[in-house]
Amino acid sequence: MLIPKLVNHKGQADRVIEFLPANSAIVEELNKQYVLIQERDKTKYRAGHVVRKMQEKGFSKFKMNRHTQLWQSVDARNPAKGYGAWVANEKWYWYESWITFVENYCNQHREEFS
């Protein structure tokens, strides 16, 4: 558990976190009062997986170039949109929300992609 630790002297800002042993009495008391919130890492998919998933759903004409055109047209790599993320400043990965968006798009344009 991380808790703020107040300091009284200028220049001690690096001492704002105190680590507590998991089996200490204070942690046991805090656990009674607070609920542990665990953030799970979202499942990430490469673009090829998104394309294959759409093809498996019957959109056989949905190819990588159409995927690229789609994400570019809606600025889907904008982090504020929440469709995916850069991992290790190296590769872009898509979240489940993007797969849902693409599937809805394919459904709206069924004649083009089926």
C-alpha positions in Angstrom: 0.0 0.0 0.0 1.3 3.5 -0.8 0.4 6.3 1.5 1.6 9.9 1.4 4.3 10.8 4.0 4.4 14.4 4.9 7.8 16.1 5.4 8.7 19.2 7.2 11.8 20.2 5.4 12.4 21.8 2.0 14.1 19.5 -0.4 12.6 16.2 1.0 9.9 15.9 -1.7 11.4 12.5 -2.7 10.2 11.1 0.6 6.4 11.3 -0.2 5.8 7.6 -0.3 6.1 5.2 2.6 6.1 1.4 2.0 4.4 -0.7 4.7 5.0 -4.4 5.3 1.9 -6.4 4.2 1.7 -8.1 7.6 2.0 -5.0 9.8 -0.8 -4.1 12.2 -1.4 -0.7 10.5 -1.9 -2.5 7.1 -4.3 -4.9 8.7 -6.3 -2.0 10.1 -6.3 -0.1 6.7 -7.5 -3.3 4.9 -10.6 -3.2 7.1 -11.3 0.4 6.1 -10.4 0.5 2.5 -11.1 -1.7 -0.5 -8.2 -2.7 -2.7 -8.7 -1.5 -6.2 -6.8 -3.5 -8.7 -6.5 -2.2 -12.2 -6.1 -4.9 -14.7 -4.1 -4.4 -17.9 -6.4 -4.3 -20.9 -6.0 -7.1 -23.5 -4.1 -5.7 -26.5 -4.3 -6.8 -30.1 -2.1 -6.2 -33.1 -3.7 -4.9 -36.3 -3.5 -8.3 -38.0 -5.5 -9.8 -35.3 -8.3 -7.2 -35.7 -8.4 -7.9 -39.5 -8.5 -11.7 -38.9 -11.3 -11.3 -36.4 -13.4 -9.3 -38.9 -12.7 -11.9 -41.6 -13.8 -14.7 -39.1 -17.0 -12.8 -38.6 -17.8 -13.0 -42.3 -16.2 -9.8 -43.6 -13.8 -11.5 -45.9 -13.1 -8.4 -47.9 -11.9 -6.4 -44.9 -8.2 -6.3 -45.4 -5.3 -4.5 -43.7 -5.4 -1.5 -46.1 -9.0 -0.9 -45.2 -8.1 -1.2 -41.5 -5.4 1.4 -41.9 -7.7 3.8 -43.8 -10.4 3.4 -41.1 -8.2 4.2 -38.1 -6.6 7.1 -40.0 -10.0 8.5 -41.0 -11.3 8.6 -37.4 -7.9 9.4 -35.8 -8.2 6.2 -33.7 -4.5 6.4 -32.6 -5.3 9.5 -30.7 -4.7 8.3 -27.1 -7.6 10.4 -25.8 -10.0 8.2 -27.8 -9.0 5.1 -25.8 -8.9 2.7 -28.7 -5.3 1.5 -28.1 -1.9 2.4 -26.9 1.8 2.5 -27.8 3.7 -0.2 -26.0 7.3 0.5 -25.1 7.3 3.4 -27.6 7.6 0.7 -30.3 4.3 -0.8 -31.4 0.7 0.2 -31.4 -1.8 -2.2 -29.9 -5.6 -2.0 -30.2 -8.1 -2.6 -27.3 -11.3 -4.5 -27.4 -13.2 -1.1 -27.8 -11.5 -0.7 -31.2 -12.5 -4.2 -32.3 -16.1 -3.3 -31.4 -15.9 -0.1 -33.4 -14.5 -1.9 -36.4 -17.2 -4.6 -36.2 -19.9 -2.0 -36.1 -18.3 -0.2 -39.1 -18.2 -3.5 -41.0 -21.8 -4.2 -40.2 -22.8 -0.8 -41.5 -20.9 -1.5 -44.7 -21.7 -5.2 -45.0 -22.1 -5.2 -48.8 -18.6 -3.8 -49.2 -16.9 -6.3 -46.9 -18.9 -9.5 -47.2 
